[in-house]
Amino acid sequence: MKVIATYGPAVYEDAILAKVCREADVLRQNISHQTPEDAAKVFRKLERHGVPVMIDTSGPEVRIQTSASIKVKKGEKVVIGASKSSMVQFDQNLYPHIKVGDRIYLDDGRVSLKLISKYKKEMTFKAEDNVLIKNRSGVNLKGRSVKFPALKKTDVQTLKSIDPTFVSLSYTRTVRDIKEARRFTDARIIAKIENTEGIKNIHSIIDEADGVMVARGDLGIEVPAEHVPILQKHMIEIANNYAKPSIVATQVLYSMINNPVPTRAEVSDIANAVLDGADAIMLSNETAVGKHPINAIREVKKASKHVAPYVRTKIPEQTCVKSIEPISDILSKTLHSIASKKEIDKIVVVTRSGYVARLISRFKLPKPIIAITDSKDVSLELNLLYNVIPMLWHAAPKRNLVQRAVLLCLERGFLSEKDTIVFAAAVRTNRPGWANMIEVHNIEDLLEFLEF
């Protein structure tokens, strides 16, 4: 199981950030609270550590803007305007999209305000709970889709100025949102599913995106909380069928924001995400503002390692996904059948684009997949895939590929002479997304037959 750690005040110190980069597989930068200039500065800082960076966009989410926090007691009224002269305002024009009687939800859906009147761009709400209205608080509308752009202007400005490995596209609703994001970045697009429209279009979204994130926080506001576990399993299963990575996010180790160890329920949550077939878990406040960021990452790794041998993904025998190349699909299923045997220790794959590594990783075998590539960008992208260990090889040879790859793996400590491996690659072809060769080798035996 891979771990995505969110950057924040808890890891601002260089020494702590360096430790996080050694423990985590991907760093997440949330640009919702950053100006484009600040976001670019932070990205450059994170990029220097050599770990892939995931940019989390603001997206079409509506947020509160206020110069000072305001306490509103249950039953009291508060006016929210639409101009900068208003004491409290929304950062997007919500006025035409809600009607009297509608509710907005704050504080991760825990408190609500009911709209009781509208007049000249000002909206009067009645608090249904004790509410603390804070600057940049996210606003949920529960079940209603508002047609704001997939990216805010600040998102676009930021993406144009940086080159991240991944972009986590907040509130992905349709394929159009993903295509819009691709206009401004070459990064891999991870669709964050946080509302009912995203759920409705989940097959087409995963087909178009480069991965999916089950964003359980806002999703659990948009739909009843008891629906979220089944939706999580459903989305992960679809992602595996499409050979796309999946991420489980929100409140994974919530108690570890303050406590040094997780609760039993949190460990079970991690285990179930692994058993569902997810590739990664994302930690938010646990690493951004928590007291124990390093321990939180280690707890995810420890729990996931223990349950890894019990993972069984459901990949259909007959793949109906048009984007999966048929020959490579057959080869990867054959490789899975071979690698499942106890005699096989590891899998080694040479891949130009990372495609073959994705096809193999979708089975979630409890065995390392050493993915050798000559592309730095692909090497960074592979960090997100379950059990994949990326290895950069700047000049893969045309001849004796297997022997040379094995020697390189031995030299770098990824293989031992006692290992038996399955090797996969594309040979004598320049076709993209293509694999056409499988070999099984005992390393000790292979070393006796070296040819150069």
C-alpha positions in Angstrom: 0.0 0.0 0.0 1.4 3.4 -1.0 1.0 6.5 1.2 0.3 10.0 0.1 1.3 12.6 2.8 -0.2 16.1 2.8 2.2 19.0 3.2 1.4 21.5 6.0 2.6 23.3 9.1 3.5 20.1 10.9 6.2 19.3 8.3 7.4 22.8 7.5 10.8 22.2 9.1 13.3 20.8 6.6 14.4 18.0 8.8 10.8 16.7 9.4 9.9 17.2 5.7 13.0 15.1 4.7 11.8 12.3 7.0 8.3 12.4 5.5 9.8 12.2 2.0 11.7 9.1 2.9 8.6 7.4 4.4 5.9 8.6 2.0 5.5 7.7 -1.7 3.8 10.9 -2.9 3.6 14.4 -1.4 0.2 16.2 -1.7 0.0 20.0 -1.9 -3.4 21.5 -1.4 -3.6 24.8 -3.3 -7.1 25.7 -2.0 -5.6 28.1 0.6 -2.6 29.3 -1.5 -2.2 32.1 -4.0 -0.7 31.0 -7.3 2.6 32.7 -6.3 2.8 30.9 -3.0 1.7 27.6 -4.5 4.5 27.8 -7.0 7.1 28.5 -4.2 5.9 25.6 -2.1 5.9 23.3 -5.2 9.5 24.1 -5.9 10.4 23.3 -2.3 8.7 20.0 -2.4 10.0 19.1 -5.9 13.6 19.3 -4.7 13.1 16.3 -2.5 12.7 14.0 -5.6 9.3 12.7 -4.5 6.3 12.9 -6.8 4.1 15.8 -6.0 0.3 15.7 -6.2 -1.4 19.1 -6.6 -4.9 19.2 -5.1 -7.0 21.8 -6.8 -9.7 24.1 -5.4 -12.1 23.1 -8.1 -15.7 24.2 -8.1 -16.0 24.1 -4.3 -17.7 27.1 -2.8 -15.9 28.7 0.2 -16.6 31.3 2.8 -14.7 34.6 2.7 -14.6 36.7 5.9 -12.0 38.9 7.5 -12.8 37.6 11.0 -14.4 34.4 12.4 -18.0 34.9 13.5 -19.9 32.8 16.1 -23.5 32.3 15.2 -25.7 30.6 17.8 -28.5 28.2 16.9 -31.6 30.2 15.8 -29.6 33.4 15.0 -29.4 35.0 11.6 -26.4 35.8 9.4 -26.3 37.7 6.1 -23.9 36.5 3.4 -23.4 38.8 0.5 -22.0 38.5 -2.9 -19.6 41.6 -3.0 -16.3 42.3 -1.3 -17.9 45.0 0.8 -20.0 42.3 2.6 -18.6 41.2 6.0 -19.2 37.6 4.9 -19.4 36.4 1.4 -19.1 33.3 -0.9 -16.1 33.1 -3.1 -18.4 32.1 -6.0 -21.7 33.5 -7.0 -24.1 31.1 -5.3 -27.0 33.6 -5.3 -28.8 32.2 -8.5 -28.2 28.6 -7.6 -30.1 28.3 -4.2 -33.6 29.2 -3.2 -35.3 30.0 0.0 -35.6 26.9 2.1 -32.3 25.4 0.9 -29.6 24.5 3.3 -25.8 24.9 3.2 -23.5 22.8 5.3 -20.2 23.8 7.0 -17.6 22.1 9.1 -17.5 18.9 7.1 -21.3 18.7 7.1 -21.7 18.8 10.9 -23.6 22.1 11.0 -26.1 23.7 8.7 -27.6 27.1 7.8 -31.1 27.5 6.2 -31.7 30.2 3.6 -34.7 32.2 4.8 -34.6 35.2 2.4 -32.8 36.7 -0.7 -32.6 40.3 -1.6 -30.3 42.3 -3.9 -27.5 39.7 -4.0 -27.7 39.3 -0.2 -28.8 36.0 1.4 -30.1 35.7 5.0 -29.5 32.4 6.7 -30.8 31.0 10.0 -28.4 28.8 11.9 -29.7 25.4 12.7 -26.7 24.6 15.0 -24.1 26.6 16.8 -21.9 27.7 13.9 -18.4 29.2 13.7 -18.1 30.9 10.4 -14.4 30.9 9.4 -12.5 32.3 6.4 -12.0 29.7 3.7 -14.6 27.3 5.2 -15.9 24.9 2.6 -19.6 24.9 1.8 -21.6 21.8 0.9 -25.0 21.8 -0.8 -25.8 18.1 -0.3 -27.0 16.4 -3.5 -27.1 19.5 -5.7 -24.7 20.1 -8.5 -23.7 23.7 -9.2 -22.3 24.3 -12.7 -19.2 26.2 -11.7 -16.0 25.6 -13.8 -13.9 22.5 -12.8 -10.9 24.8 -12.2 -10.9 28.2 -10.6 -8.8 31.0 -12.1 -6.2 30.5 -9.4 -6.0 26.8 -10.2 -5.3 27.5 -13.8 -2.6 30.1 -12.9 -0.9 27.6 -10.6 -1.0 24.7 -13.0 0.4 26.8 -15.8 3.5 27.7 -13.7 4.5 24.3 -12.3 5.0 20.7 -13.5 3.6 18.2 -10.9 3.4 14.4 -11.4 -0.2 14.3 -10.4 -3.2 16.7 -10.3 -6.0 15.7 -8.0 -9.1 17.2 -9.6 -11.5 18.2 -6.8 -15.2 17.6 -7.3 -14.8 15.8 -10.7 -18.3 15.5 -12.1 -18.0 14.5 -15.7 -15.4 13.6 -18.4 -15.6 17.3 -19.4 -13.9 18.3 -16.2 -10.9 16.0 -16.8 -10.6 17.2 -20.4 -10.7 20.8 -19.2 -7.9 20.2 -16.7 -5.7 18.5 -19.4 -5.7 21.9 -21.3 -3.5 23.3 -18.5 -1.3 20.4 -17.4 0.5 17.3 -18.6 0.3 15.7 -15.2 -1.6 12.5 -14.5 -5.2 13.5 -13.6 -6.6 11.8 -10.5 -10.4 12.3 -10.4 -11.6 13.1 -6.9 -15.1 11.7 -6.4 -17.0 13.9 -3.9 -20.6 14.3 -5.1 -23.5 12.4 -6.6 -22.8 13.6 -10.1 -19.3 12.1 -10.0 -20.8 8.8 -8.7 -23.4 8.7 -11.5 -20.6 9.1 -14.2 -18.0 7.0 -12.4 -17.3 4.5 -15.4 -16.7 7.2 -17.9 -14.7 9.3 -15.4 -12.3 6.4 -14.6 -12.0 5.5 -18.2 -10.8 9.1 -19.0 -8.8 9.8 -15.9 -5.4 8.4 -14.9 -6.7 7.4 -11.4 -9.5 7.9 -8.9 -9.7 9.2 -5.3 -12.5 8.1 -3.0 -12.8 11.5 -1.1 -14.9 10.2 1.7 -15.2 13.6 3.6 -17.3 15.6 1.1 -18.7 12.4 -0.4 -20.1 11.5 3.1 -21.9 14.8 3.2 -23.3 14.5 -0.3 -24.7 11.0 0.3 -25.7 9.2 3.5 -22.6 8.1 5.4 -23.6 4.5 5.5 -23.5 4.4 1.6 -19.8 5.4 1.5 -18.2 2.0 2.3 -20.1 0.3 -0.5 -19.3 3.2 -2.9 -15.6 2.9 -1.9 -15.6 -0.8 -2.8 -17.4 -0.1 -6.0 -15.1 2.6 -7.2 -11.9 0.6 -6.3 -13.2 -2.4 -8.2 -13.9 -0.3 -11.3 -10.5 1.3 -11.1 -8.8 -2.1 -11.0 -10.9 -3.3 -13.9 -9.6 -0.3 -15.9 -6.0 -0.8 -14.6 -6.1 2.7 -13.0 -4.8 3.4 -9.5 -7.3 4.2 -6.7 -6.8 6.2 -3.5 -8.8 6.2 -0.3 -8.8 9.5 1.5 -10.2 11.3 4.6 -10.1 10.6 8.3 -8.0 7.5 7.9 -6.0 8.1 11.0 -8.0 11.1 12.4 -7.1 10.3 16.0 -3.4 10.5 15.2 -3.7 14.2 14.7 -3.2 14.3 18.5 -2.5 10.7 19.5 0.7 8.8 18.9 -1.1 5.5 18.0 -4.2 4.8 16.0 -7.5 3.4 17.2 -8.4 -0.2 16.4 -11.2 1.0 14.2 -8.7 3.1 12.2 -6.4 0.1 11.7 -9.4 -1.8 10.5 -10.3 1.0 8.1 -6.7 0.8 6.6 -7.0 -3.0 6.3 -10.3 -2.8 4.6 -9.0 -0.3 2.0 -6.2 -2.7 1.2 -8.6 -5.7 1.0 -10.8 -3.6 -1.3 -7.9 -3.4 -3.7 -6.9 0.2 -3.3 -3.4 1.3 -4.4 -2.9 4.1 -1.9 -4.1 5.9 1.2 -4.0 9.6 1.5 -3.3 11.3 4.8 -4.6 14.9 5.2 -4.5 16.6 8.6 -2.6 13.6 10.0 0.6 14.8 8.3 -0.4 18.5 7.5 -1.1 19.6 11.1 -0.9 16.5 13.2 1.5 15.9 16.0 2.8 12.6 14.7 3.2 12.8 10.9 6.0 10.2 10.6 4.2 7.7 12.9 1.0 8.1 10.9 2.7 7.1 7.7 4.4 4.1 9.4 1.1 2.9 10.8 -0.5 2.8 7.4 2.5 0.8 6.0 2.4 -1.6 9.0 -1.3 -2.3 8.8 -1.3 -2.7 5.1 1.7 -5.0 5.0 0.0 -7.4 7.5 -3.2 -7.8 5.4 -1.5 -7.8 1.9 -1.4 -11.6 1.5 -5.2 -11.7 1.8 -6.0 -9.3 -1.0 -8.1 -10.8 -3.9 -9.1 -8.4 -6.6 -11.9 -9.2 -9.0 -10.6 -8.8 -12.5 -13.0 -10.2 -15.1 -11.8 -13.1 -17.2 -13.0 -11.4 -20.3 -11.9 -7.8 -20.2 -14.5 -5.4 -21.7 -12.5 -2.2 -21.3 -11.6 -0.9 -24.7 -8.6 1.1 -23.5 -6.8 -2.1 -22.4 -4.7 -3.6 -25.2 -5.9 -7.2 -25.6 -2.5 -8.9 -26.0 -1.1 -7.1 -23.1 -4.2 -7.9 -21.1 -3.7 -11.6 -21.8 0.0 -11.5 -21.0 -0.6 -9.7 -17.7 -3.2 -12.3 -16.7 -0.8 -15.1 -17.6 1.9 -13.4 -15.6 -0.5 -13.1 -12.6 -1.2 -16.8 -12.8 2.5 -17.6 -12.7 3.5 -15.1 -10.1 0.7 -16.3 -7.8 2.7 -19.5 -7.2 4.6 -19.6 -4.0 7.9 -20.4 -5.8 7.9 -16.9 -7.4 9.5 -14.2 -5.2 9.4 -11.1 -7.3 8.2 -9.6 -10.6 10.5 -7.6 -12.9 9.1 -5.6 -15.8 10.8 -3.3 -18.3 8.3 -0.6 -19.3 8.6 2.6 -21.4 5.3 4.2 -20.4 4.4 2.3 -17.1 1.5 0.7 -18.8 2.5 -2.9 -18.3 3.3 -2.2 -14.6 -0.2 -0.9 -14.2 -1.7 -4.0 -15.8 0.2 -6.2 -13.4 -0.3 -4.0 -10.3 -4.1 -4.2 -10.7 -4.1 -7.8 -9.3 -2.6 -6.5 -6.0 -0.2 -9.5 -5.6 1.7 -9.4 -2.3 5.0 -9.6 -4.2 7.2 -6.7 -5.3 7.0 -5.5 -8.9 10.3 -3.9 -9.9 9.4 -1.6 -12.8 12.4 -0.5 -14.8 12.0 2.5 -17.0 14.2 5.0 -18.9 11.8 7.9 -18.2 12.1 10.0 -15.0 8.5 11.1 -15.3 7.2 7.5 -15.6 9.4 6.5 -12.7 7.7 9.2 -10.5 4.2 8.1 -11.7 4.9 4.5 -10.8 5.3 5.5 -7.2 1.5 5.5 -6.8 1.0 1.9 -7.9 0.4 -0.9 -5.4 3.6 -2.8 -4.7 5.5 -1.3 -7.6 9.1 -0.3 -7.0 10.2 2.1 -9.7 13.8 1.9 -11.0 15.3 4.4 -13.4 17.5 3.0 -16.2 18.7 5.7 -18.5 19.9 3.4 -21.3 18.2 0.1 -21.6 20.1 -2.2 -24.0 18.6 -3.6 -27.2 20.3 -7.0 -26.6 20.4 -9.4 -23.6 17.7 -7.3 -21.9 16.8 -9.9 -19.3 20.4 -10.6 -18.1 21.4 -6.9 -18.0 18.2 -5.9 -16.2 18.7 -8.6 -13.6 22.3 -7.6 -13.0 21.2 -4.0 -12.5 18.6 -5.1 -10.0 21.2 -7.1 -8.1 23.6 -4.2 -8.1 20.9 -1.9 -6.7 19.8 -4.4 -4.1 16.3 -5.1 -5.4 17.0 -8.8 -6.1 19.1 -11.5 -4.4 20.7 -14.5 -6.1 18.3 -16.8 -4.4 15.2 -15.2 -6.0 13.0 -16.7 -8.6 11.4 -14.1 -10.8 8.9 -13.5 -13.6 10.2 -11.1 -16.2 8.0 -9.2 -18.6 8.8 -6.7 -21.3 8.1 -5.5 -24.9 10.8 -6.8 -27.2 11.4 -6.1 -30.9 8.5 -3.7 -31.1 7.9 0.0 -30.7 4.2 -0.2 -30.2 3.0 1.8 -27.2 1.1 0.0 -24.5 2.3 -3.4 -25.6 4.0 -6.3 -23.9 4.8 -9.5 -25.7 7.3 -11.5 -23.6 7.3 -13.4 -20.3 10.2 -15.4 -18.9 10.7 -17.2 -15.6 14.2 -17.3 -14.1 16.0 -18.4 -11.0 18.7 -15.7 -10.6 21.4 -18.1 -9.5 20.8 -20.2 -12.6 20.6 -17.2 -14.9 24.0 -15.9 -13.7 25.6 -19.1 -15.1 24.4 -18.3 -18.6 25.3 -14.6 -18.9 25.9 -13.4 -22.5 27.1 -10.0 -23.5 
